[in-house]
Structure formats: structure tokens, C-alpha cells
Amino acid sequence: MDYLISQGYPHAAQKFATEANMRLTSDVNSITQRVEIRDAIHSGDIQTAIERINEMNPQLLDQDMSLHFDLLNLQLIRKIQDCGTGDPEPAIVFARERLAPIAPTKQEYLRKLERTMTLLFFVGTQLTSPLLELTQPGIRREVAKNVNEALLKGNGERAKATLHDLVGHRAWAYKQAQKDRKESLPDQLDIGLEAAKDGGNAGSQNGST
């Protein structure tokens, strides 16, 4: 159920809890709010996302400056895209007033801001990597994921589902085994479950009338 909660499936989580006779560990409304924030970021409506975040957790963006900067950076990217070949002044003003005061506090912020501002020189042209990455959905998905995890932590909930942890541990163990043995390993390990499954099915069929 933690997967459904963390990934934003309120109705499925509620149904699962009811059918499994379990208590829903998260408020359905808070799940819905996180989904709305995620969707706003994915669509590029960063201002709405920031407003929703502040409604849900007023202290979050003040306490997590990296997250706040990344959201503002996405907002700047959108403003640069919106200006097209027209007046870039709104984007420049936004960068000067909202990001420039923060950027010098951390080298990573400064690097990100300089990279984003470079987009102004290529408006209306065919972008190439790595600048192209700034305009792709991947960067918004990454920030949305970080926002979702921060909201969950701020609400005292698991930031990542157990299912994600299990997959991550499996991948790590697989890589370690390959490194130690210095040879390739099969993608799946035969532990006899298929045989047991077949035997169980056979027993069921033989016992049927």
C-alpha cells in the first residue's frame, strides 16, 4: 500500500486498504494534493506548483533551498521558452530578482543558473545536448520526484515505497555479485518456485472431481 500512497494513487490505496482490512496510513486529500503538485510541475506550471506546496507545507521551501532553487530554475526555463524570439526582459528580470540572490550561496546553484541563462542565446534555434536536456520532460520529472519525496518526509511518511527499496537492493546485490565473480550472471535465479508451482497445480488438478 505504501507504493500506492507514495506514487499518488489515492483511490487505489483506499480500495486496497478497505479490501485488505487495513487502516489507510495517509490522508486521501494529502495524496490528491501531491498528485496535483506533481502534475503542475510535469506540465510546466511551476508557479501553481509552488503555491500548492506552500499551502501543503509552508516551511518546506524555506527549509529546503535546493528544492526551491530547482523549482525557480524550472520557472526560469519556462519563461525563456515563452519569450521565444520576442522580448527576453521578463526572463532576465525573473532571474535577477529570484535566482541571482540565491545562486552565489552554492557553486551548484551558480552553475545551474549560468547554464539556464545560456538558453537565451539559442532561442529559436535547434538546441543540442546538454542544453536540450533543460527543455525536456526529464528534468521536470526529476524535480517533481524530489518534491514528492520532500512532502512525504515533511508529513512523516515514507519517502520511498518498500517495493522501490527491494528493487534497489536487488540491483545492488546483482552488481556486487557480478563484480566479485567477475563473470556474467543470469537475469533470473532458478530457486525451484516454478517446479513447486507446477507441482501445486498438478496436485490441484489431480484432486479435483
C-alpha positions in Angstrom: 0.0 0.0 0.0 2.9 2.3 0.7 3.7 2.3 -3.1 0.2 3.5 -4.0 0.4 6.2 -1.4 3.9 7.5 -2.3 3.3 7.4 -6.0 -0.1 9.2 -5.8 -2.9 6.7 -6.3 -5.4 7.8 -3.6 -8.5 5.8 -4.8 -6.4 2.6 -5.4 -4.8 3.0 -1.9 -8.2 3.5 -0.3 -9.7 0.5 -2.1 -6.7 -1.7 -1.2 -6.9 -0.7 2.5 -10.6 -1.5 2.5 -10.3 -4.9 0.9 -7.3 -5.8 3.0 -9.0 -4.6 6.2 -6.1 -2.2 6.8 -6.0 1.4 8.0 -5.1 3.9 5.3 -1.8 5.4 6.6 -2.2 8.7 4.7 -5.0 11.2 4.3 -6.6 10.8 0.8 -6.6 14.6 0.5 -2.9 14.9 1.0 -2.3 12.2 -1.7 -4.5 14.2 -4.1 -2.6 17.4 -3.3 0.7 15.8 -4.1 -0.7 14.5 -7.4 -1.8 18.0 -8.3 1.6 19.4 -7.5 3.3 16.7 -9.5 1.0 17.3 -12.5 1.6 21.0 -12.3 5.4 20.5 -12.4 5.1 18.0 -15.3 3.1 20.5 -17.3 5.5 23.3 -16.6 3.1 25.3 -14.4 5.7 25.9 -11.7 4.0 28.9 -10.1 0.9 26.8 -9.3 3.1 24.0 -8.0 4.9 26.4 -5.7 1.6 27.8 -4.4 0.3 24.3 -3.7 3.5 23.3 -2.0 3.3 26.4 0.3 -0.4 25.5 1.1 0.5 21.9 2.0 3.8 22.6 3.8 4.5 26.4 4.3 8.0 25.7 5.7 9.3 23.3 3.1 10.7 25.6 0.5 12.3 27.8 3.2 14.0 24.8 4.7 15.0 23.0 1.5 16.8 25.7 -0.5 18.0 23.2 -3.1 14.4 22.2 -3.9 13.3 25.8 -4.0 16.1 26.7 -6.4 15.3 23.8 -8.7 11.7 24.9 -8.9 12.7 28.5 -9.6 15.1 27.3 -12.2 12.3 25.4 -14.0 10.2 28.5 -13.8 13.0 30.5 -15.5 13.4 27.9 -18.2 9.7 28.2 -19.0 9.9 32.0 -19.1 12.8 31.8 -21.5 10.8 29.4 -23.7 7.8 31.6 -23.6 9.6 34.7 -24.7 10.6 32.9 -28.0 12.2 35.4 -30.3 10.5 38.3 -28.6 11.5 40.4 -25.6 13.6 38.4 -23.1 13.3 41.1 -20.4 10.7 39.2 -18.3 13.0 36.2 -18.1 16.1 38.3 -17.3 14.2 40.2 -14.6 12.9 37.0 -13.0 16.5 35.6 -13.0 17.9 38.7 -11.5 15.2 39.1 -8.8 14.5 35.4 -7.8 17.6 33.3 -8.6 20.6 35.7 -8.6 20.4 36.4 -4.9 20.5 32.6 -4.1 23.0 31.5 -6.8 26.2 32.7 -5.1 25.5 30.7 -1.9 26.3 27.4 -3.6 28.5 26.6 -6.6 25.9 24.2 -7.9 23.3 26.9 -8.0 25.6 29.2 -9.9 26.4 26.5 -12.4 22.7 25.7 -13.0 21.8 29.4 -13.4 24.6 30.1 -15.9 23.6 27.0 -17.9 19.9 28.1 -18.0 20.7 31.7 -18.9 22.7 30.3 -21.9 19.3 29.3 -23.4 18.7 33.0 -24.1 21.4 32.9 -26.8 19.8 30.0 -28.6 16.1 31.0 -28.6 14.5 30.0 -31.9 17.4 27.7 -32.9 17.8 23.9 -32.8 19.2 23.1 -29.3 21.8 20.3 -28.8 22.8 18.4 -25.7 23.3 19.4 -22.9 21.1 22.5 -23.3 18.4 20.4 -24.9 18.0 18.5 -21.7 16.8 21.7 -20.0 13.7 21.8 -22.2 12.9 18.1 -21.9 10.3 16.5 -19.6 13.0 14.5 -17.8 14.2 17.5 -15.7 10.7 18.3 -14.6 10.0 14.7 -13.7 13.2 14.6 -11.5 12.2 17.8 -9.7 8.6 16.5 -9.3 10.0 13.3 -7.8 12.2 15.2 -5.3 9.2 17.4 -4.3 7.0 14.4 -3.8 9.6 12.8 -1.5 10.1 16.0 0.4 6.4 16.4 1.0 6.1 12.8 2.2 9.1 13.3 4.6 7.6 16.5 5.9 4.4 14.7 6.6 6.2 11.9 8.5 5.6 9.3 5.8 7.9 7.0 3.8 9.5 8.9 1.0 10.1 5.7 -1.0 7.9 2.7 -1.2 9.2 -0.7 0.1 8.8 -2.0 -3.4 11.4 0.6 -4.7 13.8 -0.4 -1.9 13.5 -4.1 -2.7 14.2 -3.4 -6.4 17.2 -1.2 -5.5 18.7 -3.8 -3.1 18.3 -6.5 -5.8 20.1 -4.4 -8.4 22.9 -3.5 -6.0 23.3 -7.2 -4.9 23.3 -8.3 -8.6 26.1 -5.8 -9.4 28.2 -6.8 -6.4 27.9 -10.5 -7.3 29.0 -9.8 -10.8 31.9 -7.8 -9.6 33.0 -10.4 -7.1 32.7 -13.3 -9.5 34.0 -11.3 -12.5 31.5 -13.1 -14.7 28.0 -12.6 -16.0 25.1 -13.8 -14.0 21.7 -14.8 -15.3 18.9 -12.2 -15.1 16.8 -14.6 -13.0 17.9 -17.2 -10.5 16.0 -20.6 -10.5 15.1 -21.3 -6.9 12.6 -24.0 -7.7 9.5 -21.9 -7.5 8.3 -22.9 -11.0 8.6 -26.6 -10.1 6.7 -26.1 -6.9 4.1 -24.1 -8.7 3.7 -26.8 -11.4 3.5 -29.5 -8.7 0.9 -27.5 -6.8 -1.2 -27.1 -10.0 -0.8 -30.8 -10.7 -1.9 -31.7 -7.2 -4.9 -29.4 -7.5 -5.9 -30.9 -10.8 -5.4 -34.5 -9.6 -7.5 -33.7 -6.5 -10.4 -32.2 -8.5 -13.5 -34.1 -9.0 
